[in-house]
Amino acid sequence: MGASQVSAVADAAEEFLAAGLSGSVLERHIEWIDTDAAGHQHNSVVMRFVEAAEARLFRELGVVSYFGNAPRVRHEIDYRAKLYFGQRVSTAVAIEHVGTSSISFAFKVWGHPHEGREAVLAAEGRFVTVCVPEGAEKSAPWPATVLAALKQRSTI
């Protein structure tokens, strides 16, 4: 176990992102605060890592106007394996579809080799955000600046 499994995680993340319109990968470690009484990750840490990867993607796109205007309207997570304190984790978020006022994302979270454990796909899922402009109560079409930034980096 070692470099080949770490490389396998990077390859899996790259393959996953290639299937989307645009995406980003974020690496973190499971901290003590991320674990629960059972000694592995608390379920909430997966979505926190996903949101951090989503934020990284939109910062990379230069679209800070996305933040605060894109609430989640749906999310689902399938937990596949445990993650442990100190374990390195790679989280990949990919845009699957851009609608008039929504964006559909997919994500995967991998745990790197750790304390005799092999690399694992720990979680995967999907979520949807909608554009709700500041002060509005309902969704609205994405601003041209968001769409232009997405088009520069994808095939939408």
Residue pairs with C-beta under 8 A, 6 or more apart in sequence:
1 113
1 116
1 118
2 113
5 112
5 113
5 118
5 119
6 112
6 113
6 119
8 119
9 90
9 110
9 112
9 119
10 90
12 108
12 110
12 121
13 25
13 90
13 92
13 108
13 110
16 23
16 92
16 94
16 106
16 108
17 23
17 24
17 25
17 92
17 94
19 94
20 94
20 95
20 96
20 106
20 154
21 94
21 95
21 96
21 97
21 98
21 150
21 154
21 155
21 156
22 57
22 61
22 94
22 95
22 150
22 153
22 154
23 57
23 92
23 93
23 94
23 95
24 53
24 54
24 56
24 57
24 60
24 92
24 93
25 53
25 90
25 91
25 92
26 49
26 52
26 53
26 56
26 90
26 91
26 92
26 93
27 88
27 89
27 90
27 91
28 49
28 52
28 88
28 89
28 91
29 86
29 87
29 88
29 89
30 41
30 45
30 83
30 84
30 85
30 86
30 87
30 89
31 85
32 85
34 41
34 42
34 45
34 83
34 85
35 41
35 42
35 84
35 85
36 42
39 84
39 85
40 82
40 83
40 84
41 82
41 83
41 84
41 122
43 77
43 79
45 83
46 77
46 79
46 109
46 122
46 123
47 75
47 77
49 89
49 91
49 109
50 91
50 93
50 107
50 109
50 125
50 127
52 91
53 91
53 92
53 93
53 107
54 93
54 105
55 67
57 93
57 95
58 64
58 66
58 67
61 149
61 150
61 152
61 153
62 149
63 145
63 146
63 149
63 150
65 143
65 145
65 146
66 146
68 134
69 131
69 132
69 133
69 134
70 103
70 129
70 130
70 131
70 132
71 129
71 130
71 132
72 127
72 128
72 129
73 102
73 128
73 129
73 130
74 126
74 127
74 128
75 125
75 126
75 127
75 128
76 125
76 126
76 127
77 123
77 124
77 125
78 123
78 124
78 125
79 122
79 123
80 120
80 121
80 122
80 123
80 124
81 111
81 120
81 121
81 122
81 123
82 111
82 122
83 89
83 109
83 111
83 122
84 111
84 114
84 115
84 117
86 114
86 115
87 111
87 112
87 114
87 115
87 117
88 111
88 112
88 114
89 109
89 110
89 111
89 112
89 122
90 109
90 110
90 112
91 107
91 108
91 109
91 110
92 107
92 108
92 109
92 110
93 105
93 106
93 107
94 105
94 106
94 107
95 103
95 104
95 105
95 150
95 154
95 156
96 104
96 105
96 106
96 126
97 103
97 104
98 104
98 142
98 147
98 150
98 156
100 141
100 142
101 130
101 131
101 139
101 140
101 141
101 142
102 128
102 129
102 130
102 131
102 139
103 128
103 129
103 130
103 142
104 126
104 127
104 128
105 126
105 127
105 128
105 129
106 124
106 125
106 126
107 123
107 124
107 125
107 126
107 127
108 121
108 123
108 124
109 121
109 122
109 123
109 124
110 119
110 120
110 121
110 122
111 117
111 119
111 120
111 122
112 119
113 119
130 139
131 139
131 140
131 141
131 142
131 143
131 146
132 138
132 139
132 140
133 140
147 156
150 156
